[in-house]
Amino acid sequence: MSEQNKKMVEAITAQEVDFAQWYTDICTKAELVEYSSVKGFVVLRPYGYAIWENIQRDLDDRFKATGHQNVAMPMLMPESLLKKEGELVDGFAPEVAWVTMGGSEQLEERLAVRPTSETLFCDHFSHVLHSWRDLPMLYNQWCSVVRWEKTTRPFLRTREFWWQEGHTIHETAEEAIAETEQQLACYADFCERDLCIPVLKGRKTDKEKFAGADATYTIEAMMKDGKALQSGTSHYFGDKFSRAYDVTFAGRDNTLRHPFQTSWGTSTRLIGAIIMTHGDDDGLILPPAIAPIQLVVVPVAAHKPGVLEKARELKERLGKQFKVHLDDSDNSPGWKFSQYEMKGVPLRLEIGPKDIEKGQCVLVRRDTREKYFVPLADLETEISRLLQELAQNLYNRALENREKRTWSATTMEQVKQLSAEHTGFIKTMWCGDLACEEKMKEEAGLSSRCMPFEQEALSDVCPCCGRPAKTMVVWGKAY
């Protein structure tokens, strides 16, 4: 390996040496983000944004298939509007950024830069909703929001981040609850099928639910280091926000009613999940469904007659079915191999004079580094097969990591011992008492991730207090 290539690989800190630094190295070295001149804010670079565009495109198609429409709300809201729902403002108050000047003039009322948009949607609904015939209103918006976080890390927690937020209102509670569950299932299916990330589906405890929600549902993913990452949430609000913001409609019986509301969202945090679930010491490994480049064509001995021409011909041919990039720059093949491994491109196609003579090329998988000598006539079939196998392997590896890092405990002593020795998920029963949830945090350093939909009867009692257990909870340390 040349010194130039060696340095490129060494630029990434090994996971076992410093997982946090490894993560940050990938974010910057793989050209996903750059730090901006405003502390806590980042620039999404073209490659990072291309991944987000593919996530957007896939999710947007899913949302529209279930009747949702995109809208755009203002980024600012008056303080008085934000304060109408007490729990919401209390939950977000420490993170709100405020605008107090308009040009050179002091504003009469300060404006909040949206940390989330429930208040804006409620205000809008109060003006456009009239009759039960208008329902349901199924809205979504793609935007950025600002939350003044104290500690930031690219994708996982930045003061501005990009996301989608769905906001819907319904005639009945049953319809709203069904919407909440449908959207959570949508997120789970997207993560598992397209991001190759297995997730736990469940309900948040009251302590961990969204401010102002009746119920919050979540998908929880496990990263390579055993920590949890909340990867999408779906909230059922009942009619609490509708009442606070005076959103009403004429019901079928001609009486004035309040609609039932949901909201649900996921964000660029998913890119952080991809990095920490699949990446290795050489960089990213991207799931094919959201990779900006699925196949990179690298000419070998490009100066020899016919090599560049054949590479360009393959790029044009394969580009009809896959996302293909041809690197015909004058960098060495070794440099290119390292570069596209760092960027996580799923497959590499190498073509040189000897390959052309034999009517074949070399395909290399990013996840296993396996090489395949493939006849040029069979390329489309083989590329499809290898991309499918790579995606399945990524999912299997992530699932294996989760399973080997998941334990069950029936006593507090077991919980503390497991937490001290391992990082991962710990399943226990729980009485439902907030004091026991807080005790788990204080004594074992664990937060409740969710009450899984798939329940197990591990014991009859809560390990914290010994009283009868009501539900199983998955606990863990989280980003």
Salt bridges, closest charged atoms under 4 A:
GLU31 OE1 - LYS343 NZ 3.10
ASP58 OD1 - ARG62 NE 2.87
ASP60 OD2 - LYS64 NZ 2.76
GLU79 OE2 - LYS83 NZ 3.27
GLU79 OE1 - ARG110 NE 3.03
GLU87 OE2 - LYS240 NZ 2.89
GLU149 OE2 - ARG157 NH1 3.49
GLU165 OE1 - HIS167 NE2 2.73
GLU171 OE2 - ARG252 NE 2.64
GLU179 OE2 - HIS68 NE2 2.76
ASP189 OD2 - ARG62 NH1 2.81
ASP189 OD1 - ARG193 NE 2.62
ASP194 OD2 - ARG62 NH2 3.57
ASP206 OD1 - LYS209 NZ 3.73
GLU208 OE2 - LYS207 NZ 3.44
GLU220 OE2 - LYS204 NZ 2.93
GLU220 OE1 - ARG449 NE 3.13
ASP239 OD2 - ARG243 NE 3.04
ASP253 OD2 - ARG257 NH2 2.62
ASP280 OD1 - ARG366 NH2 2.73
ASP280 OD2 - ARG369 NH2 3.47
ASP282 OD2 - ARG369 NH2 2.80
GLU313 OE2 - LYS310 NZ 3.21
ASP327 OD1 - LYS336 NZ 3.73
ASP328 OD2 - ARG312 NH2 3.57
GLU341 OE2 - ARG348 NH1 3.34
GLU341 OE1 - ARG369 NH1 3.64
GLU350 OE2 - ARG348 NE 2.97
ASP367 OD2 - ARG365 NH2 2.68
GLU380 OE1 - ARG317 NH2 2.86
GLU382 OE1 - ARG385 NH2 2.75
GLU389 OE1 - ARG365 NH1 3.31
GLU389 OE2 - ARG385 NH1 2.69
GLU421 OE1 - HIS422 NE2 3.80
ASP433 OD2 - ARG467 NH2 2.76
GLU443 OE1 - LYS416 NZ 3.47
GLU456 OE2 - LYS427 NZ 2.84
